[in-house]
Amino acid sequence: MAVRRITTLPRDAGVLRAPAKRVRHFDGSLRALVADMIDSMNAAHGVGIAAPQIGIGLRVVVIGMPGERPFVMVNPEVVKRSGERELLEGCLSVPGYRGKVVRSTRVLAKAQDISGREIRVRAEDDLLAQCLEHEIDHINGRVYIDHVPSIDQLWTLEEMTPDEQDDDQDHDGE
């Protein structure tokens, strides 16, 4: 469909910081939005994108794990999480920075698919668990830097060691 401009902080704080509205109509306009989100995520080399990241205040998330077909979650919410792990995280809406955040090791989310049917997504100790929390944060008006305990744990790519940059290659974008 179309690649849309990624909203960024601080320029687009209004849409990125506002809780998104619930989707009530599962129609052609939702399918067009999802197609644009997938195109925009792929063009930006991300693994996930939320509708507020393209300026749309709706509770829609697309996740595309490396080597897998992207999937959509409408009105998603985390229903269960457990465990903790510290991760290096970045975001398409905070370009050029990475930070250490604590994310859950196990995440269970429920949502609706593009047709409105209920789905559940379970993830454990992997990029998907991280991505679920990260993207659902976006639709709740939160950005990963809100989880960074200190400004000292936020780096530009130039400040990262070559080993950290290599580790980060798998997590580029979202």
N, C-alpha and C positions, 0 to 999 in steps of 0.2 A: 504494500500500500504506500506508506510514506515514512520517511525518517523525520522525526520531529526533534527540535532543539531540546537538549537536556537542561532542566532547570538546575541552577547552582546557587549555593550560598556565597555571599550574602545577598546577591541580586534578587533572587526569587524566594526569599525567606517567607513571604506571605503564604504561598501555596505549599511550600515544604514544611512549614511549622504548624499548619492548620490540620486538625483531624479531618480525614476525607469522609465524604458522604456515602452512605450505603447504596448499593446498586439495587434497583427495584424492577428494572425492565431488561429482560434478556432478549435483545432484538438485534437487528442489523447494525445499529449504531455501536453496540457493545462489541460485536464481532469486528467492526472496522477499527475501533479503538485498540483492541487486542492485536490486530495485524500491525498497526502502527507501532505499538509497544514492542513487538517482536523485532520489527525492522530497526527501530531505534536502538534497542538493546544490542542487536547484532552489529550494527554500524559502530557502536561505541565499545565493542568487545567486552560487554558485561556478561554476568551470569544471572542477573536478575534486574528487574526494573518494576517500579510501582507507578501507577498513573500520575501521582503528583510530580514525579520526576520529568514528565513531559507537559506539566502545567494543567493537568486534569485532576480535580479534587474528588475522585471516586475511589472506592475501596476495591481496586483491581491490581493484581500482581501477576507478573509473568516471570517464570524461572526457567532457565535453560542451562542445565548442567553440561559440562564439556562432553561432547560425543553423544548427547541425548537430544531428543526432540523437545522443544520448549513446551511447558504446560502452563495453563492459566488457573488462577485462584481468584474467585470473586467473593467479596465480603469475608476474607480469611480472618481467623483469629487463632492464637495459640491457646490450646485447651490444657496442655500438660507439658511441663519441662522439668528436667532434672539434671544434676551434675553441672560442673563448671570446667571451663578450659579457657586459657588466655590465648588470643589469636591476634595476628596482625590483620587489620581490616582497612579497606579503602571503599570509596563510593564514587559513582559517576557524578554525583551532585556536589562533591567536595574534591574536585580534580587536583592531582598533584600531591596529595597528602595520604599518609597511612598512619594508623594509630593502633596501640594495643588496647584491646577490649576483652571483657569476659563475656563469653557466650555459653549457653547450655550445651551439654553433650548429647542430650536426648530431647527431641521436640516432637510433639504431636499437634498438628494444626487441622482445623476443619474449615471448610469453605464450600463454595458452590462452583460447579464447572460452568462453561460458557452457555450451557442450556438451562442452568438453574438447579441441576441435581446436586445433592450433597456429596461431598468427597472428603476424605481424610488423607493426610500426608504425614507419614512417620519417617523420622530421620534420626540417625545415631552416629555420633563421632565423625561427621564428615562435613563437606562443604555445603550439602543440602541443609543440614541443621542450622548452620550459620546463616545461610541465605534466607531461610524461612523467618528467623528472628529479625534479620536486617530489613527485609522487605515489608514485613508486617509492622515494624517500627515506622517505616515511611508513611504508611497510611494512617498511622496514629499521630503524625506530626513530629516524629523523632528522627534524628540522624545519628549515625554511629559515633560522631564526635561527642554526643551527649553521654556516651558510656566511657569515654577516655577519662581515667581518673585525674590526670594532670596534663597540662600543656606540654610538660617534659616528655610525655609519651605519644606525641604527635610529631611526625617527621615528614619532610619533603623527600622525594625520591633521591635527590642529590645527597641527602644526609644519611641515607641507608648504606650499609656495607654491601659489597657485591653478593655475599651469601644471603643477606636479607632480601635483596632484590630478586635473586633466583627463587627463593621461597615464595616471594610475592607474585611471581609470574602466574601461578595457578589461580590467584585470587584477584586478578586485575579487574578493575571496574567495580562491580558490587561485591 
